[in-house]
Amino acid sequence: MNPFDRQIIADADETGSIGVVYLKRYWSRNMAFRTCGNPSPVTEDDTIAEAVLLAGLRLGIRETLDFLMAATPSFEAFEEWVLTKNDNTIEPERLRRLNGALRGDDTFALETILSEPVLSASDLAFWDEHGYVVVKQAVDREQCQAAVDAICNYTGMSMDEPDSWYKDQIWIPLAHSPALWSNRNSSRIHTAFSQIYKRRDLWMNVDVCGVNPPMRPGYSFRGAPLHWDMTLAPPHCFGTQAILYLTDTAEDQGAFSCVPGFHRRLERWLAELPAGANPRAHAIAELQATPISGDAGDLIIWHQALPHGATPNRAALPRTVQYLNMFPSRFEVNTTWI
């Protein structure tokens, strides 16, 4: 008998050798889905716990699910993989904070948050009105160049050889380079998110990089259409997304684009749609996005209720970025997807 045929979903407090609560529940839920196609219902608490768990263990969502689905590991093997991704060390303080957050303690504060604000009063007013803000010099140019070098080493790309830009486009599954972690650990980034969320118990996700090379004969990426990465079912929950420019990025260079201020009128817009209309298709056909330029080291944070997309690169150089985001130990969730 397949040992997972009768997979039992572990309790949230059950731990293994590394002592992380919820980890066994996360493993058992995914193994049940992998082997039986019959996981337990995903609750709001599960959704929040899974996000905090992976961020606290410095794991990407996609890489973790890929490993679980491909390897179908025992829980012991999964814990070994988790440790490998953490250079075989999870610091006691990080473990304490992670377990506390997973048990409902949201009192810890990131020590990296600066005493002086990063976003000015006008920046925060702009955020409230337009639903996005540009954090200038979130990381310095030297850190950006180190991240670009890491991407080039990973992909075999060279910024001096245009033909090499087209080997891997758009999504680069590089997540654990020290250069990328240096950017994720930026005190200016942590402080900006803390100001937006008005709290200090924040977690950084682990995401990948992107390269958007210029359009040319034989390569005609025309951008990604406007979309939301959240459900459009009410209630519409607060959340953020962000992108870090690793190179100077002009408006015509594949810049991030969004519909400013749409977070303030999303509910009204949905209510006024024709009966039976698909809101996602309607947004693509109707709404006009604004490309947001920036310098290397600038971070764009946007409200997840803004429709957004990628634009075609009509310039001479690639757009190179790092995707990242932060969120608190507890956040709003709507598990109904439309």
C-alpha positions in Angstrom: 0.0 0.0 0.0 1.2 3.5 -0.8 2.1 5.0 2.6 0.3 8.2 1.5 -3.0 6.5 0.5 -4.4 7.2 3.9 -2.5 10.4 4.5 -3.4 12.0 7.8 -3.3 15.8 7.9 -1.0 16.7 10.8 -2.1 19.1 13.6 -0.6 22.6 13.3 1.5 22.2 16.5 3.1 18.8 15.5 6.8 19.3 14.9 9.7 17.2 13.7 13.5 17.3 14.3 14.0 21.0 13.5 11.1 22.1 15.8 9.1 24.2 13.4 5.4 24.2 14.1 3.0 23.9 11.1 5.7 22.4 8.9 4.4 18.9 9.2 0.9 20.0 8.5 2.1 21.8 5.4 3.9 18.7 4.2 1.0 16.4 5.0 -1.5 18.6 3.2 0.6 18.7 0.1 1.3 15.0 0.2 -2.4 14.2 0.5 -3.0 16.4 -2.6 0.0 14.8 -4.5 -1.0 11.2 -3.8 -4.8 11.2 -3.2 -6.0 14.4 -4.8 -8.0 15.0 -1.6 -6.4 17.6 0.7 -8.2 19.1 3.6 -10.1 22.3 2.9 -7.8 25.3 2.8 -8.9 27.7 5.6 -7.9 31.3 6.0 -5.6 30.3 8.9 -3.9 27.7 6.6 -3.3 30.4 3.9 -1.8 32.8 6.4 0.3 30.1 8.1 1.7 28.8 4.9 2.8 32.2 3.8 4.5 32.9 7.1 6.0 29.4 7.3 7.7 29.7 3.9 8.9 33.2 4.4 10.3 32.4 7.9 12.1 29.4 6.4 13.3 31.4 3.5 11.7 29.2 0.9 10.1 30.1 -2.4 6.6 28.9 -3.0 7.3 27.4 -6.4 10.6 25.7 -5.5 9.0 24.1 -2.4 5.9 22.8 -4.2 8.1 21.6 -7.1 10.2 19.6 -4.7 7.2 18.1 -2.9 5.3 17.2 -6.0 8.4 15.7 -7.8 10.1 13.9 -4.9 7.1 12.9 -2.8 9.5 12.9 0.2 9.0 11.6 3.7 8.7 14.2 6.3 12.2 13.5 7.4 13.5 14.0 3.9 11.5 17.2 3.6 13.0 18.6 6.8 16.5 17.8 5.4 15.7 19.7 2.2 14.5 22.7 4.3 17.8 22.7 6.2 19.8 22.4 3.0 18.0 25.5 1.7 19.0 27.3 4.9 22.7 26.3 4.8 21.9 23.7 7.5 21.2 26.4 10.1 18.0 28.0 11.3 19.1 30.5 13.9 17.4 30.1 17.4 16.0 33.7 17.3 14.5 33.2 13.8 13.0 29.8 15.0 11.5 31.5 18.1 10.0 34.3 16.0 8.6 32.0 13.4 7.0 29.6 15.9 5.6 32.5 17.8 4.0 34.0 14.7 2.6 30.6 13.7 1.1 30.3 17.1 -0.5 33.7 16.9 2.1 36.0 18.5 2.4 39.1 16.3 4.4 41.1 18.8 7.9 40.7 17.5 9.5 43.6 15.6 12.1 43.5 12.9 15.4 45.0 14.3 16.3 46.2 10.8 13.5 48.9 10.7 15.1 52.3 10.8 14.3 54.9 13.5 13.8 57.5 10.8 11.0 57.1 8.2 11.9 56.3 4.6 8.6 57.4 3.1 7.7 61.1 3.7 4.3 62.4 4.5 3.8 63.3 0.8 4.9 59.8 -0.2 2.3 58.3 2.1 -0.4 60.7 0.8 0.6 59.7 -2.8 0.3 56.0 -1.7 -3.2 56.6 -0.3 -4.3 58.4 -3.5 -2.6 56.4 -6.2 -2.1 53.0 -4.7 1.6 52.8 -5.4 4.8 54.5 -4.3 8.4 54.5 -5.5 10.9 54.0 -2.8 14.0 55.8 -4.1 17.3 54.2 -3.6 15.8 51.3 -1.6 19.2 49.6 -2.2 22.4 51.1 -3.6 23.7 50.7 -7.1 26.5 48.4 -6.0 24.0 45.9 -4.6 22.0 46.1 -7.8 25.0 45.4 -9.9 25.9 42.4 -7.7 22.4 41.1 -8.3 22.7 41.7 -12.1 26.0 39.8 -12.1 24.4 36.9 -10.2 21.6 36.8 -12.8 24.2 36.9 -15.6 26.2 34.1 -14.0 23.1 32.0 -13.6 21.8 32.4 -17.1 25.0 32.8 -19.1 23.9 36.3 -20.1 26.3 39.2 -20.7 25.1 42.8 -20.7 27.8 43.4 -23.4 26.5 40.7 -25.7 22.9 41.4 -26.9 22.4 37.9 -28.4 22.9 36.4 -24.9 19.9 38.4 -23.6 17.4 36.1 -25.3 18.5 32.8 -23.7 16.1 33.1 -20.7 13.5 35.8 -20.8 11.1 37.3 -18.3 11.2 34.8 -15.4 14.6 33.8 -14.0 14.3 31.0 -11.3 17.1 32.4 -9.2 16.2 33.0 -5.6 19.0 32.2 -3.2 22.0 34.2 -4.4 23.7 36.2 -1.6 23.2 39.3 -3.7 19.5 38.8 -3.8 19.4 38.2 0.0 21.4 41.4 0.5 18.6 43.3 -1.3 15.9 41.5 0.7 17.6 42.5 3.9 17.6 46.2 3.1 16.6 48.3 6.1 15.1 50.9 3.7 12.8 48.3 2.2 11.8 46.9 5.6 11.1 50.4 6.9 9.0 51.4 3.9 6.8 48.3 4.2 6.5 48.9 7.9 5.2 52.4 7.2 2.7 51.1 4.7 1.4 48.3 7.0 1.7 50.5 10.2 3.3 47.5 12.0 6.7 46.0 12.5 6.1 42.2 12.6 6.9 41.7 8.9 8.1 38.8 6.8 10.0 38.9 3.5 8.9 36.4 0.8 11.3 34.6 -1.4 10.7 35.3 -5.1 12.6 35.2 -8.4 14.1 37.7 -10.8 13.1 38.9 -14.3 14.8 40.0 -17.5 12.8 41.7 -20.2 15.1 42.1 -23.3 14.3 44.6 -26.0 12.0 43.5 -28.8 13.7 42.5 -32.1 13.0 40.4 -35.1 12.2 36.9 -33.9 11.5 38.1 -30.3 8.3 40.1 -29.8 7.2 40.0 -26.2 4.5 42.6 -26.2 4.0 42.7 -22.5 1.6 40.9 -20.1 -2.0 42.1 -20.1 -3.5 43.9 -17.1 -4.4 41.5 -14.3 -4.8 41.1 -10.6 -3.0 38.5 -8.5 -5.9 38.5 -6.0 -9.5 37.4 -6.0 -12.1 39.9 -7.2 -14.7 38.4 -4.9 -15.6 40.7 -2.0 -14.4 41.6 0.5 -11.3 42.9 -1.2 -8.4 42.5 1.2 -5.5 44.7 1.7 -2.1 43.5 0.5 1.0 44.6 -1.3 3.2 43.6 -4.2 6.6 45.0 -5.2 9.3 45.1 -7.8 12.9 46.2 -7.4 14.6 47.7 -10.5 18.1 46.4 -10.7 18.9 48.6 -13.8 17.8 52.1 -14.8 14.4 51.5 -16.4 12.7 54.1 -18.7 9.0 54.1 -19.4 9.6 52.4 -22.8 12.0 49.8 -21.4 9.5 47.2 -20.2 8.6 49.2 -17.2 6.1 48.0 -14.6 2.7 49.5 -15.3 -0.5 49.9 -13.3 -3.8 51.8 -13.2 -3.1 54.4 -10.5 -5.9 55.0 -8.0 -7.9 52.0 -9.1 -7.9 50.5 -5.6 -10.2 53.4 -4.6 -12.8 52.5 -7.3 -12.5 48.8 -7.8 -15.8 48.0 -6.0 -17.7 50.6 -7.9 -16.2 49.5 -11.2 -17.2 45.9 -10.5 -20.7 46.9 -9.6 -21.1 48.8 -12.9 -20.0 46.0 -15.2 -22.6 44.6 -17.6 -24.4 41.5 -16.3 -22.3 38.4 -16.9 -19.2 40.3 -17.9 -15.8 38.8 -17.1 -14.1 41.5 -15.1 -10.6 40.3 -15.9 -11.3 40.4 -19.7 -13.1 43.7 -19.3 -10.1 45.2 -17.6 -7.8 44.2 -20.5 -10.2 45.7 -23.0 -11.1 48.9 -21.1 -8.5 50.1 -18.7 -5.3 52.1 -19.6 -2.2 51.5 -17.6 0.6 53.9 -16.8 4.3 52.7 -17.1 6.4 53.6 -14.0 10.0 54.4 -14.7 12.8 54.2 -12.1 16.5 54.1 -11.4 18.5 51.1 -10.4 17.8 50.5 -6.7 14.2 52.0 -6.8 11.5 49.8 -5.4 7.9 50.1 -6.6 5.3 49.0 -4.0 1.7 48.7 -5.1 -1.7 47.9 -3.6 -2.7 44.5 -4.8 -6.1 45.9 -5.9 -4.4 47.8 -8.7 -4.6 46.1 -12.1 -1.0 45.9 -13.4 1.1 44.3 -16.1 4.4 44.2 -17.9 5.0 46.4 -20.9 7.0 45.7 -24.0 10.7 46.7 -24.1 11.2 49.1 -27.0 14.5 50.5 -25.7 18.1 49.3 -26.3 18.9 47.5 -23.0 17.1 44.8 -21.0 14.9 45.6 -18.0 16.3 43.6 -15.1 14.4 43.3 -11.8 14.0 41.4 -8.6 10.5 40.5 -7.3 9.9 40.7 -3.6 7.2 41.5 -1.0 6.6 41.8 2.7 3.6 41.0 4.8 2.7 40.9 8.5 2.2 37.8 10.7 -1.5 38.2 10.4 -3.2 39.6 7.3 -6.6 39.6 5.6 -7.5 36.6 3.4 -10.4 35.8 1.1 -10.2 32.2 -0.1 -13.0 32.6 -2.6 -11.5 33.0 -6.1 -13.1 34.8 -9.0 
